[in-house]
């Protein structure tokens, strides 16, 4: 079982989003049969088997083993991944285009960049697995608390200058055998935990995002 896999096929994406099939995928983190799953999800075995066949057809579950049980052969299936990510490629005609209206301060542009990141890295990941090679990536994730909006703006400006200097230092358009890489840097308000307090009548998400 893979840690995560990317769904690019629209039909597979539709199959994974069905509430019953989504529940079955979660249950199949460990191998199970139609009969055992029927008990866990409270549905007839025939109905569960129908959904499993659909998931198997789209490569979301796979056969682990078969065993005789009375006069029947019981098929044990398992999800092909612990987690699934649906690529914007699955909605090719509707996927956002970061080149349409680039704006460093636009949340919509940030989402477009994130969507492209999922699409591109997902495609590269599928290709690297097919080729049996490791995909070279790097990522950072952290959190910073700004005292004011002015500090946040100053930080963003300094960060953009620092990244621009690094790009200028290492970018070599004439390098023979070089390979282009995409860099995405983003800042957005953290989503607070449910235990954080907020003024009466205001959710923590609204409180933080509007500061």
C-alpha positions, -999 to +999 in steps of 0.1 A: +000+000+000+013+035-009+012+063+016-006+086-009-016+084-046-030+109-070-063+104-089-062+120-123-090+100-140-124+118-137-143+085-134-120+073-106-124+107-088-161+103-090-160+068-077-138+079-047-161+107-038-192+085-034-199+084+004-203+046+005-171+040-015-152+065+005-161+047+036-151+014+021-117+028+011-112+039+047-122+005+060-098-012+035-067+003+051-064-034+062-075-063+039-112-071+040-138-090+021-173-080+009-188-101+037-167-085+065-172-050+051-209-055+049-211-061+086-189-030+094-208-006+071-243-021+076-251-028+040-260-060+021-230-080+009-242-078-027-243-040-026-209-038-010-195-062-036-209-039-064-191-009-049-158-029-045-159-040-081-162-003-091-133+007-069-112-022-082-120-013-118-106+022-112-074+010-094-084+023-060-085-012-044-066-043-053-068-080-047-046-092-019-056-129-018-083-154-023-094-181+001-120-209+001-149-204+025-174-232+022-185-235-014-174-200-022-141-183-029-137-152-007-117-123-022-096-102+002-091-066-010-071-037+002-070+000-007-041+008-030-031+038-008-036+051+027-046+085+013-059+098-020-055+133-036-077+143-065-057+162-091-072+192-109-065+172-140-097+153-132-116+185-139-095+195-169-119+220-183-125+237-149-090+236-133-077+270-123-051+287-144-024+306-123-014+325-155-049+341-159-045+368-133-013+367-113-016+388-081+007+381-051-019+393-027-048+373-041-061+343-022-076+331-055-042+331-072-027+313-042-054+286-046-046+284-084-009+279-076-017+252-050-039+235-076-011+236-101+013+222-075-010+192-068-015+186-106+022+188-115+037+170-085+009+144-087+018+138-124+055+136-117+049+112-088+029+088-109+056+089-136+084+083-111+066+053-096+060+039-131+097+043-138+108+030-105+127+062-097+126+086-067+112+120-073+135+148-062+115+174-042+119+197-013+094+214+010+092+235+041+063+241+064+063+263+095+043+289+114+051+325+123+030+349+144+031+385+134+025+413+159+008+435+132-003+436+096+027+460+090+051+433+102+035+407+080+038+430+050+075+438+058+082+401+062+066+393+028+086+420+011+119+408+026+111+372+018+104+380-018+137+399-021+156+370-005+141+344-028+147+367-058+184+369-049+187+332-045+170+326-079+194+351-095+224+334-079+215+298-089+194+301-121+215+291-151+195+292-183+224+280-204+234+250-181+239+219-203+220+190-188+203+213-163+166+208-154+141+235-146+124+234-112+094+254-100+095+272-067+063+283-048+064+304-017+032+311+002+020+328+033-016+325+047-033+328+080-031+296+101-063+278+108-066+277+146-074+247+166-109+243+180-096+250+216-084+285+208-106+312+221-123+340+201-145+370+210-182+361+215-200+357+182-168+353+162-151+321+151-114+317+155-110+314+117-126+348+111-107+364+141-073+353+127-079+357+090-091+393+092-062+406+114 
